[in-house]
Amino acid sequence: MAAFATVFYVFRQEPTCFRIPTRKAAIAAVVLTTGTNCKNVTINGDPSMTVLGTCLRVLGLSACLGVSAHAAEDWVRAESEHFVVTSSTTEAKTVSYVQKLEAFRTLTNMLLTGAGGTAQAKFQVYLLDDPAQMKVVRPNFSDNVGGVYFHCGEGSKAYATAPGYSRQEQNLTTLFHEYAHHVTFQHARTHYPAWFIEGFAEYLSTAYPARGSISIGESSTMRSYTLGTENWIGFDKILDPKFRIDGDKDADTRTVWRFYAQSWLLAHYMLSDPARSRALYAYFTAVGGGADPIASWESATGIKIDMLKRVLQRYSENMLFMNVPLADYPESSIRVTRLPKGSEQYVLKASLLTTCPSWEYGKTLLAGIAARKTALAGDPQYRLDLAKAQLLFGELGEADTALTEIHAARPDDFEVNYLMGRVRFAQAERAEGAAKSERMDQARGFFISAYRANKLDAPNLYYLARSFSNKPNFPDANVLNAADTAHYLAPAVWEYALFDFSVNLLDNRRDRAAAALAPLGNNPHNPAQAARVQKALEAIKAGKDASEVMKLLSTSTPAPP
């Protein structure tokens, strides 16, 4: 499985500009504060941010849908209602970040009216005290990568680290940026170009929680600094869906900074007005359908590409942000666990196993974890993580032996049952005849046990649905429910969308099948995949039978684990 990753870049030097002070909002009022001029405009009676919420709903973001040495006591895990933050910084800082993440989540739910009303798995964040630890996340990351969000068939999680400066807490900005990616992929029903994925995350990332309130849309110190001191990239490049900036250490740093800064300002401008947001959605629709990006932009927005820089420069002189009353998240609702001695030797590497690293790096992670086998033999979490590493990147037999022993001691544990299911599933994929069916039945039993312990884990639901494949009435209601739910919980994961599409198609729920796959037909980051999806959707409309439709997607069928 390949991971989709979005990265966040930070300065490693102190910029010379300052954060706009946050204003406290009165009850039942939203304060809109302009950029560097710090003018105040109060809009009474609009605490729900109706205007901005409308802008976001127009865009389809809706709810319808080797480690540095750290002492062991420095690794803590703080869990709230919606987040699990595993951290190598202090307990006090970790708890504070969790409180602010909860405030930020409340803000995004206000924007995406009702988005928090349905159950979701807790979002996993790894907060890294040492910037060098980001090189463990991916060795090819440049020194300027301050955070990354991964989502793939193994799950979703974010990593963040950055030195703070001024009053704009950079660590917090990075965390908000990465969680904004999660929100985008969780609720979006179309694919966006790279500039909007990053620009929208940047727009949300400057939210600033204060006691009793939180702001949104504040000026970005980093990005404003870049816009004022660097030559801009041509918008003919930025608006092209093929243009993107990755976290590779060989990427030109100044180009990366300019891309993020211009994307932030462009997103801020387009989201500040409902009419502009509708135009933006029209642009996304046109580009997703294969239209020329520049012609589509000019037609949808009425802004000529050679005038866009001037329009944004004028807007930057009078930018607005909102300050919204918001109750503080109680510290008493956060459960803190101090990780045991020795966990610092493997916890970060083990977390990376489910970020879908390359096979080569996965083997490197396995080797690093296995090297501690003698010293950490008595650590039950280490033994489980080593078994997981063997399952994903090592010897299946070793994983089976270790997990069978662990399962005997922890028969009701979610992760143990899920991993046992994965072992039996992999064994079934390699077997033939009666042995294949027997192993698949065993896998299904483990996935069902895991489901009883955690009903919101998308990977388990996905494999549970697939484990019914040896049954004569496949796909039955159990399969459809599990596949639909896995896709709902992680709509941007290709494997889940494709499987949900296929089982609904086989059950002759053709409209539902098309709805599951349609957003991936507008994916500018993978045009070959998008083209296959479009052909499959056209075949459905033409009334082609399921086998003909699936042949059009055959080269993209999910591979066995």
C-alpha positions in Angstrom: 0.0 0.0 0.0 1.3 3.5 -0.9 0.8 6.3 1.6 -0.5 9.8 0.6 1.6 12.2 2.6 1.3 16.0 3.0 4.2 17.8 4.5 4.6 21.1 6.3 7.7 23.3 6.0 9.0 25.7 8.6 11.6 28.4 8.8 14.8 27.6 10.7 15.5 31.2 11.4 13.7 34.0 13.1 11.6 36.2 10.7 11.4 39.9 11.4 7.6 40.3 11.4 5.2 39.7 14.2 2.0 38.0 15.0 -1.2 40.1 14.9 -2.6 40.3 18.4 -5.7 38.2 19.0 -8.8 40.2 20.1 -11.2 38.9 22.5 -14.7 38.5 21.1 -17.8 39.6 22.9 -20.6 37.1 23.5 -22.8 36.6 20.3 -20.3 38.5 18.2 -17.5 37.7 15.8 -14.6 40.1 15.5 -13.1 40.5 12.0 -9.6 42.0 12.3 -7.6 43.2 9.2 -4.1 42.2 8.5 -1.2 44.5 9.4 -3.4 47.5 10.0 -5.2 45.8 12.9 -8.5 47.5 12.2 -11.6 46.1 14.0 -15.0 45.4 12.5 -17.6 43.8 14.7 -20.4 41.7 13.1 -23.0 41.2 15.8 -25.2 38.1 16.0 -23.0 35.8 13.9 -21.1 33.5 16.3 -21.6 30.5 14.0 -19.4 32.1 11.2 -22.2 31.7 8.7 -20.3 33.4 5.9 -17.2 31.3 6.1 -19.2 28.1 6.7 -21.1 28.8 3.5 -17.8 29.2 1.7 -16.5 25.9 2.9 -19.8 24.1 2.2 -19.7 25.4 -1.3 -16.4 23.6 -1.8 -17.9 20.3 -0.8 -16.4 20.2 2.6 -19.5 19.0 4.4 -20.5 16.5 7.0 -22.6 14.4 4.6 -20.2 12.2 4.2 17.4 6.7 14.8 15.9 8.7 17.6 17.6 11.4 19.7 18.2 10.4 23.3 15.2 11.2 25.5 14.6 10.0 29.0 11.9 7.4 29.1 9.8 9.6 31.4 9.7 12.2 28.6 7.5 10.0 26.4 3.9 10.4 27.4 0.5 9.6 25.9 -2.4 12.0 26.4 -5.9 10.9 25.3 -9.0 13.1 25.1 -12.4 12.5 23.5 -11.1 12.9 20.0 -7.3 12.7 20.1 -4.4 10.5 21.2 -1.2 12.4 21.3 2.0 10.5 21.9 4.8 12.9 22.8 8.5 13.2 23.5 8.0 16.6 25.1 6.8 17.4 28.6 3.5 16.3 30.1 2.4 19.9 30.6 3.0 20.8 27.0 1.4 17.7 25.7 -1.8 18.3 27.7 -1.9 21.9 26.6 -1.6 20.8 22.9 -4.4 18.3 23.4 -6.7 21.0 24.8 -5.9 23.3 21.9 -6.5 20.5 19.4 -9.9 19.9 20.9 -10.6 23.6 20.6 -9.5 23.5 17.0 -11.7 20.5 16.3 -14.7 22.4 17.7 -13.9 25.3 15.4 -13.7 23.0 12.3 -17.0 21.5 13.2 -18.6 25.0 13.4 -17.2 25.7 10.0 -18.5 22.4 8.6 -21.9 22.7 10.2 -22.6 19.4 11.9 -19.4 17.6 10.9 -18.8 16.4 14.5 -22.2 14.7 14.8 -21.0 11.2 13.7 -18.6 8.9 15.4 -15.0 8.9 14.2 -11.9 7.2 15.4 -9.6 9.2 17.6 -7.0 11.0 15.6 -3.4 9.9 16.3 -0.7 12.6 16.6 3.0 12.1 17.4 4.5 15.3 18.9 8.3 15.3 18.6 10.4 17.4 20.9 13.5 17.2 18.8 13.4 18.3 15.1 15.9 15.6 14.3 13.3 13.0 15.0 11.5 14.0 11.8 14.4 12.4 9.9 13.3 9.1 11.5 9.8 9.6 10.2 11.3 9.7 6.7 15.1 9.9 6.2 14.7 11.8 2.9 12.9 14.7 4.6 14.7 18.1 4.4 15.6 20.0 7.5 12.7 22.3 6.9 9.9 19.7 7.2 8.1 20.5 10.5 5.2 18.1 10.1 3.6 15.4 8.0 0.2 13.8 7.6 -0.1 10.2 6.3 -3.2 8.4 5.2 -3.2 5.1 3.5 -4.8 1.6 3.8 -3.0 1.0 7.2 -4.5 4.1 8.8 -4.1 7.9 9.3 -1.8 9.8 11.7 0.3 13.0 11.9 3.7 13.9 13.1 4.7 17.4 14.1 7.7 19.2 15.5 9.1 22.7 15.1 10.9 25.3 17.3 8.5 28.0 18.5 9.2 31.7 18.0 7.4 34.9 18.8 3.8 34.7 20.0 2.7 32.6 17.1 3.5 29.1 18.5 5.0 27.3 15.6 4.5 23.9 17.1 0.8 24.5 17.4 0.6 25.9 13.8 2.2 22.7 12.6 -0.2 20.5 14.5 -3.2 22.4 13.2 -1.9 22.3 9.7 -1.6 18.5 9.9 -5.0 18.0 11.5 -6.5 20.3 8.8 -5.3 17.8 6.2 -7.1 15.1 8.1 -10.3 17.1 8.2 -10.0 17.8 4.5 -9.6 14.2 3.5 -12.3 13.1 6.0 -15.0 15.3 4.6 -14.1 16.3 1.1 -15.9 14.5 -1.7 -13.6 15.6 -4.5 -9.8 15.8 -5.1 -8.2 19.2 -4.9 -5.0 20.5 -6.5 -1.9 20.6 -4.3 -2.1 24.4 -3.8 -5.5 24.1 -2.2 -4.7 21.1 -0.1 -1.8 23.1 1.4 -3.4 26.5 1.2 -6.5 25.4 3.1 -4.4 23.7 5.8 -2.3 26.9 6.1 -5.5 29.0 6.3 -6.7 26.9 9.3 -3.3 26.4 10.9 -3.0 30.0 12.2 -6.1 29.5 14.4 -5.1 30.8 17.8 -6.8 29.4 20.9 -6.9 31.8 23.9 -8.9 31.5 27.1 -12.5 31.4 26.1 -12.1 32.0 22.4 -10.3 30.9 19.2 -9.4 32.8 16.1 -9.4 31.7 12.4 -7.8 33.2 9.4 -5.1 35.2 11.1 -2.1 36.4 9.2 0.8 33.9 9.0 4.1 35.3 10.2 6.1 32.8 8.1 4.1 33.2 4.9 3.8 36.9 5.1 7.5 37.2 5.5 8.1 35.0 2.5 5.6 37.0 0.3 7.4 40.2 1.3 10.9 39.1 0.6 10.8 36.5 -2.1 10.0 36.6 -5.8 6.7 34.9 -6.5 6.2 31.7 -8.5 4.1 32.2 -11.6 0.4 31.3 -10.9 0.3 29.5 -14.2 2.5 26.9 -12.4 0.8 26.9 -9.0 -2.7 26.5 -10.5 -1.6 23.5 -12.6 -2.8 20.3 -10.9 0.5 18.6 -11.9 2.5 21.2 -9.9 3.3 20.0 -6.3 6.0 20.3 -3.7 7.1 17.3 -1.7 9.2 17.0 1.4 12.3 15.6 -0.3 15.6 17.0 1.0 16.6 17.8 -2.6 13.6 20.2 -3.1 14.6 23.8 -3.5 13.8 25.4 -0.1 13.0 28.9 -1.4 10.6 27.5 -4.0 8.9 25.4 -1.3 8.5 28.5 0.9 7.0 30.5 -2.0 4.6 27.7 -2.9 3.2 27.5 0.7 3.0 31.3 1.1 1.2 31.9 -2.2 -1.1 28.9 -1.6 -2.1 30.2 1.8 -2.8 33.7 0.5 -4.8 32.4 -2.5 -6.9 30.1 -0.3 -7.5 32.9 2.2 -8.7 35.2 -0.6 -11.0 32.6 -2.2 -12.5 31.5 1.2 -13.2 35.0 2.4 -16.3 35.5 0.1 -19.1 33.0 -0.8 -19.2 34.1 -4.5 -15.4 33.5 -4.8 -15.8 30.1 -3.1 -18.5 29.1 -5.6 -16.1 30.1 -8.4 -13.4 28.1 -6.8 -15.6 25.0 -6.8 -16.4 25.5 -10.5 -12.7 25.7 -11.2 -12.1 22.4 -9.2 -14.9 20.7 -11.2 -13.5 21.8 -14.5 -9.9 20.9 -13.8 -11.0 17.5 -12.3 -12.8 16.8 -15.6 -9.6 17.4 -17.5 -10.1 21.0 -18.6 -7.2 23.4 -19.1 -6.4 24.8 -15.6 -5.6 28.3 -16.6 -8.6 28.7 -18.9 -10.8 27.1 -16.2 -9.5 29.5 -13.6 -10.1 32.6 -15.7 -13.5 31.5 -16.8 -14.7 30.5 -13.3 -13.2 33.5 -11.3 -13.1 36.3 -13.9 -9.5 36.9 -12.8 -6.8 36.9 -15.5 -3.8 34.8 -14.5 -1.4 37.7 -15.1 -3.5 39.9 -12.7 -3.8 37.4 -9.9 -0.6 38.5 -8.1 -1.8 42.1 -8.0 -5.2 41.1 -6.8 -3.7 39.1 -3.9 -1.2 41.8 -3.0 -4.1 44.3 -2.6 -6.1 41.8 -0.6 -3.1 41.1 1.7 -3.3 44.7 2.9 -6.8 44.3 4.2 -7.1 40.7 5.3 -9.8 39.7 7.8 -9.7 37.1 10.6 -12.4 36.0 13.0 -12.3 35.6 16.7 -15.0 33.3 18.1 -16.2 32.6 21.7 -15.4 29.0 22.7 -15.4 27.2 26.0 -12.1 25.8 27.2 -11.6 22.0 27.0 -11.3 20.7 30.6 -7.9 19.3 31.6 -9.7 16.8 33.8 -11.1 15.1 30.6 -7.6 14.3 29.4 -6.1 10.9 30.5 -2.3 10.9 30.6 -0.2 7.8 30.6 3.6 7.8 31.1 5.2 5.3 28.7 7.4 2.7 30.5 11.1 2.7 30.7 12.6 1.5 27.4 9.8 2.6 25.2 11.9 5.5 23.8 14.0 2.9 22.0 11.1 1.8 19.7 7.9 3.8 20.0 8.6 6.2 17.2 9.8 3.6 14.8 6.9 1.3 15.6 4.4 4.0 14.9 5.8 4.4 11.4 5.0 0.8 10.5 1.4 1.8 9.7 2.3 4.9 7.6 2.8 2.6 4.5 6.6 3.3 4.2 8.4 1.8 1.2 9.3 -1.8 1.5 13.0 -0.9 1.9 12.4 1.6 4.7 9.9 -0.9 6.3 12.7 -3.4 6.4 15.0 -0.8 8.0 12.3 -0.1 10.7 12.0 -3.8 11.4 15.7 -4.2 11.8 15.8 -1.2 14.2 13.0 -2.6 16.3 14.3 -6.2 16.3 17.8 -5.0 17.5 16.2 -4.3 20.9 14.7 -7.8 21.2 17.0 -9.0 24.0 16.9 -5.9 26.1 13.1 -5.4 25.8 11.9 -9.0 25.9 9.8 -8.3 29.0 8.0 -5.3 27.4 4.6 -6.5 26.2 4.0 -3.5 23.9 7.5 -4.0 22.3 6.7 -7.7 21.7 3.4 -6.7 20.0 5.1 -4.0 17.8 7.9 -6.4 16.8 5.3 -8.9 15.7 3.5 -6.2 13.7 6.8 -5.3 12.1 7.4 -9.0 11.2 3.9 -9.3 9.7 4.3 -6.2 7.5 7.9 -6.4 6.5 9.4 -9.6 7.8 8.7 -13.3 8.3 5.0 -14.2 8.6 5.9 -17.4 10.6 7.6 -15.3 13.2 4.7 -13.0 13.4 2.3 -15.9 13.8 4.3 -17.5 16.6 4.6 -14.3 18.6 1.0 -13.2 18.1 -0.4 -16.6 19.0 1.5 -16.4 22.3 0.4 -12.8 22.9 -3.2 -13.6 22.1 -3.3 -16.4 24.7 -2.7 -13.8 27.3 -4.8 -11.0 25.8 -7.7 -12.6 24.0 -9.9 -9.6 24.0 -7.4 -7.0 22.9 -8.3 -5.1 19.8 -4.9 -4.8 18.2 -3.9 -8.4 19.0 -7.1 -9.7 17.4 -6.7 -7.4 14.4 -3.1 -8.5 13.8 -4.0 -12.2 14.2 -6.6 -11.6 11.6 -4.0 -10.1 9.3 -1.7 -13.1 9.8 -4.5 -15.6 8.9 -5.6 -13.4 6.0 -2.1 -13.4 4.6 -1.8 -17.1 5.1 -5.1 -17.6 3.3 -3.9 -15.6 0.3 -0.9 -18.0 0.0 -2.9 -21.2 0.4 -5.1 -23.3 -1.9 -8.3 -25.2 -1.6 -9.7 -26.2 1.8 -6.7 -24.7 3.6 -7.3 -21.3 2.0 -11.0 -21.3 3.1 -10.1 -22.5 6.6 -7.5 -19.7 7.1 -10.0 -17.1 5.8 -12.6 -18.3 8.2 -10.1 -18.0 11.1 -9.1 -14.5 9.9 -12.8 -13.4 9.9 -13.2 -14.7 13.4 -10.3 -12.5 14.6 -11.6 -9.5 12.7 -15.0 -9.9 14.3 -13.4 -10.1 17.8 -11.4 -6.9 17.0 -14.6 -5.2 15.8 -16.3 -6.0 19.1 -13.5 -4.1 20.9 -13.3 -1.1 18.4 -16.1 -0.5 15.9 -14.4 2.6 14.3 -11.2 1.2 12.9 -11.3 1.5 9.2 -8.5 -1.0 8.4 -10.2 -3.7 10.5 -13.5 -3.1 8.8 -11.9 -3.2 5.4 -10.2 -6.6 6.1 -13.3 -7.9 7.8 -15.3 -7.2 4.6 -12.7 -8.9 2.4 -12.6 -11.9 4.7 -16.1 -13.0 3.6 -14.8 -13.6 0.1 -14.9 -17.4 0.5 -18.6 -17.4 1.3 -21.1 -18.4 -1.5 -23.4 -15.4 -1.0 -20.6 -12.8 -1.2 -21.2 -9.9 -0.9 -23.9 -10.1 1.8 -25.2 -7.4 4.1 -22.3 -7.8 6.5 -19.8 -7.2 3.6 -21.7 -4.2 2.4 -22.0 -2.6 5.8 -18.3 -3.2 6.7 -17.1 -1.9 3.3 -19.4 1.2 3.4 -18.2 2.0 6.9 -14.5 1.6 6.2 -14.9 3.9 3.2 -17.0 6.4 5.2 -14.4 6.6 7.9 -11.5 7.1 5.4 -13.0 8.3 2.1 -9.7 9.3 0.5 -8.0 5.9 0.8 -8.0 4.3 -2.6 -8.1 0.7 -1.4 -11.3 1.3 0.6 -13.0 3.3 -2.1 -12.3 0.7 -4.8 -13.4 -2.3 -2.6 -16.6 -0.4 -1.6 -17.2 0.3 -5.2 -16.7 -3.3 -6.3 -19.0 -4.9 -3.7 -21.8 -2.4 -4.3 -21.5 -3.0 -8.0 -21.7 -6.8 -7.5 -24.8 -6.3 -5.4 -26.2 -4.2 -8.2 -26.3 -1.0 -6.1 -24.8 0.8 -9.1 -25.6 4.4 -7.9 -23.9 3.8 -4.6 -21.0 2.1 -6.3 -20.5 5.2 -8.6 -20.8 7.6 -5.6 -18.0 5.7 -3.8 -15.5 6.0 -6.7 -16.5 9.3 -8.3 -14.3 11.6 -6.3 -11.2 9.6 -7.3 -12.0 10.2 -10.9 -11.0 13.9 -10.3 -7.7 13.1 -8.8 -5.1 15.4 -10.4 -2.2 13.7 -8.5 -2.8 10.4 -10.2 -4.1 11.1 -13.8 -3.7 7.4 -14.9 -5.8 6.2 -12.0 -8.4 9.0 -12.6 -8.7 8.0 -16.2 -9.4 4.4 -15.4 -12.0 5.6 -12.8 -13.7 7.8 -15.4 -13.9 4.9 -17.9 -15.5 2.7 -15.2 -18.0 5.3 -14.3 -18.9 5.8 -18.0 -19.3 2.0 -18.3 -21.8 2.0 -15.3 -23.8 4.7 -17.0 -23.8 2.7 -20.2 -25.3 -0.3 -18.4 -22.2 -2.5 -18.8 -22.2 -5.6 -16.5 -20.0 -5.7 -13.4 -17.2 -7.9 -14.9 -16.7 -5.4 -17.8 -16.6 -2.5 -15.4 -14.1 -4.1 -13.1 -11.8 -5.0 -16.0 -11.4 -1.3 -16.6 -10.0 -1.0 -13.1 -8.1 -4.3 -13.0 -4.6 -2.8 -12.9 -5.6 -0.9 -9.7 -7.1 -3.8 -7.8 -5.8 -3.8 -4.2 -2.9 -6.2 -3.8 -3.0 -8.7 -0.9 -1.0 -7.8 2.2 
